[in-house]
């Protein structure tokens, strides 16, 4: 009888232990599976971004972003320049449609391959190089990428005030540099108008009509005089004189920074720098008919008709606001992106 009780107890204990063990294993299996899945998810999300060797399939976008973050100006300029010449512009992300519009017009004149974009933020750097590898380089420090800054705002000033620094860097590397604002459209090849071997070529931003054959000499006003040279379209040769002007321009910007809407762009500083370097820089004033200011081209239909066929680069200035600029380009048949985006090296921008 005692043996029977022991046998029954043994069987009962064995059965209970087995049942408990099975439930424990089942619970551990479920929790273990969930834990394993969570671990795999974390590995899949985070390790690709860190470039960890533990994950066999690194994230390509992250690798590409790292490459462009480390892309130096010297390497970019060497990659892009053609015959020692670069065409450059500065862009922040909201103005990519204007960059594309400008690029279409540059492409029509067969000069797009020498364009280098100074990206003012990471979003622009990545987008341009995704579409057109090697043609954008980051300017440090990067600026806010979300705002389409209006003329006169501090954001606009922060962007334009870095222009002479960009240009000086390229001159120091030994390149000829053409600078354009991206609210421009090329109708002809501007390089054929860069006569001679002057240090700096520029345009007058005044709206008063000049004689069609006006002089290309530029007389710098006296210290108390005033000039209105546009800082938005420049061609510079890597001469000591051109570098001197860029350095003076930088000094003038630093001496009178933006304050409460005053001095809202870099142009007054350029004109002050010109007045402080009389006789030290060989200057060339470009044709008004070929390079008209927006205050003349968009407001004087009679003059436009009289100079038809002579226009080379149209500048959409003398108007404030992203939407207003775009609308005016539309009204004058100069907004090319809608129907001709594929002519741009960037193609269609989503």
Buried (B, 14 or more C-beta within 10 A) or exposed (E): EEEEEEEEEEEEEEEEEEEEEEEEEEEEEEEEEEEEEEEEEEEEEEBBBEEEEEBEEBBEEEEBBEEBEEBEBEEBBEEBBEEEBBBBBBBBBBBBBBBBBBBBBBBBBEBBEBBBBBBBBBBBBBBBBBBBEBBBBBBEEBBBBEBBBBBBBBBBBBBBBBBBBBBBBBBEBEBBBBBBBBBBBBBBBBBEBBEEEBBBBBBBBBBEBBEEEEEBEBEBEEEEEEBBBBBBBBBBBBBEBBBBBBBBBBBBBEEEEBEEEEBBBBBBBBBBBBBBBEEBBBBBBBBBBBBBBBBBBBEBEEBBEEBEEBBBBBBBBBBEEBEEBBEBBEEBEBBBBEEBBEBBBBEEBE
